[in-house]
Amino acid sequence: MTRGRSGAGAWWRHRREDLLALARQEHPLYVYDAASLDAAAAAVRGLAAVDRSFYAVKANCHPGVLARFRQAGLGFECVSLPELEHLRAHFPDLPGERLLFTPNFAPREEYARAWEMGAWVTLDSLHPFRTWPDLCAGREVFLRLDPGIGRGHHPHVRTAGAQSKFGIAPDELDDAARLAAACGARVVGLHAHTGSGIRTSEAWAETAEFLSAAATRFPGVRILDLGGGLGVPERPSQSRLDLAAVDATLRHFKESHPGLELWLEPGRFLVAAAGVLLARVVQVKSKGDVIFVGLETGMNSLIRPALYGAYHPIVNLTRLDQPATLTAHVVGPICETGDILGRSRRLAPSEEGDVFLIANAGAYGRVMSSWYNLRPPAGERVLEAALSPPL
Ligand SMILES: *Cc1c(COP(=O)(O)O)cnc(C)c1O
């Protein structure tokens, strides 16, 4: 099994010169590698048991990223009306059936607009059936169910269980069927998304089993949407999600449920490894035994380490070929103690002006950035495929 050894063999090692050139033009800067985006999309499209995949736009909504995935034939999963409108603005001719709307606590107007756009719509509570029956009348809907157990890399991303705000509880299914019938809505799909950053291959087949059991109450169900959550290795010791094994368990499920389509909504898996954050060193200081390397940006561009304790590999790209003899905390300039991108990292001795690379930053990076301290977050660029060297 391949392991994500601190970016050994990572795309950015081969594109170092191009990345340094980009960082001279603009910094701090997120860079997304087109070839990696295409490869990840091809891997998802290659899942034989999955009928349709919708990219979860919230992970990274850069238009250049979306364009690659549109090209690859993926649909788009949106959790808000502004996300749907973003897709519409960039791809006015995208058919509505390539849009899937899966919001949580969205206002009535957003559902109305999503249906006008021709998107697939998922309800994650019974409130719409109960209080907007006129809006739901005659619609095909998905219901988001809460399978009761959450999964994922951090409690904040486990999106199931009684304490989570997502989904319809299993004991409300009879009410759901009755209310749907009463307002004339047809439940054509069931959905569950249990969490994010899952690297065990059986998780989606288990979701499929759970949903197919619930589907006995809804005779019109023909689609099971198994959510996203496909994880990528974060720490060097972590193994990759075995996609072939995911596919095998889902094929097995389909053999016993031939009438059901399976859909997926991966976000992180498609973009995480394709993205890096480039930032210059602004100051180096030591306090006692502790050395701090300060970058020009921090949690205002990438909040994952502060929010989830997420681990991102960090290298000094300018001195990539030099031995890592320094141990330092890599920090940003934001006035918060939590503004640490990496603790006790082994690095090449670093100086003001060096370009640092924070890897695995393509998912939930720039989209979660802020203007805190009025420091602008990093810009974004897509790095196109390398030109072949002249003969
Ligand atoms: C966030 C989200 C996803 C994508 O999650 P990843 O972990 O990035 O794959 C998919 N579906 C829903 C409903 C989501 O909220």
PDBQT file of the ligand as one rigid body, heavy atoms in Angstrom, charges set to zero:
ROOT
HETATM    1  C1  LIG A 401     -19.040  18.507   2.686  1.00  0.00    +0.000 C 
HETATM    2  C2  LIG A 401     -19.958  17.549   2.049  1.00  0.00    +0.000 A 
HETATM    3  C3  LIG A 401     -19.458  16.617   1.130  1.00  0.00    +0.000 A 
HETATM    4  C4  LIG A 401     -17.998  16.487   0.795  1.00  0.00    +0.000 C 
HETATM    5  O1  LIG A 401     -17.257  16.043   1.861  1.00  0.00    +0.000 OA
HETATM    6  P1  LIG A 401     -15.722  15.631   1.642  1.00  0.00    +0.000 P 
HETATM    7  O2  LIG A 401     -15.293  15.125   2.941  1.00  0.00    +0.000 OA
HETATM    8  O3  LIG A 401     -14.985  16.851   1.218  1.00  0.00    +0.000 OA
HETATM    9  O4  LIG A 401     -15.703  14.580   0.576  1.00  0.00    +0.000 OA
HETATM   10  C5  LIG A 401     -20.377  15.798   0.514  1.00  0.00    +0.000 A 
HETATM   11  N1  LIG A 401     -21.692  15.862   0.786  1.00  0.00    +0.000 NA
HETATM   12  C6  LIG A 401     -22.193  16.738   1.677  1.00  0.00    +0.000 A 
HETATM   13  C7  LIG A 401     -23.643  16.774   1.916  1.00  0.00    +0.000 C 
HETATM   14  C8  LIG A 401     -21.346  17.604   2.325  1.00  0.00    +0.000 A 
HETATM   15  O5  LIG A 401     -21.851  18.467   3.210  1.00  0.00    +0.000 OA
ENDROOT
TORSDOF 0
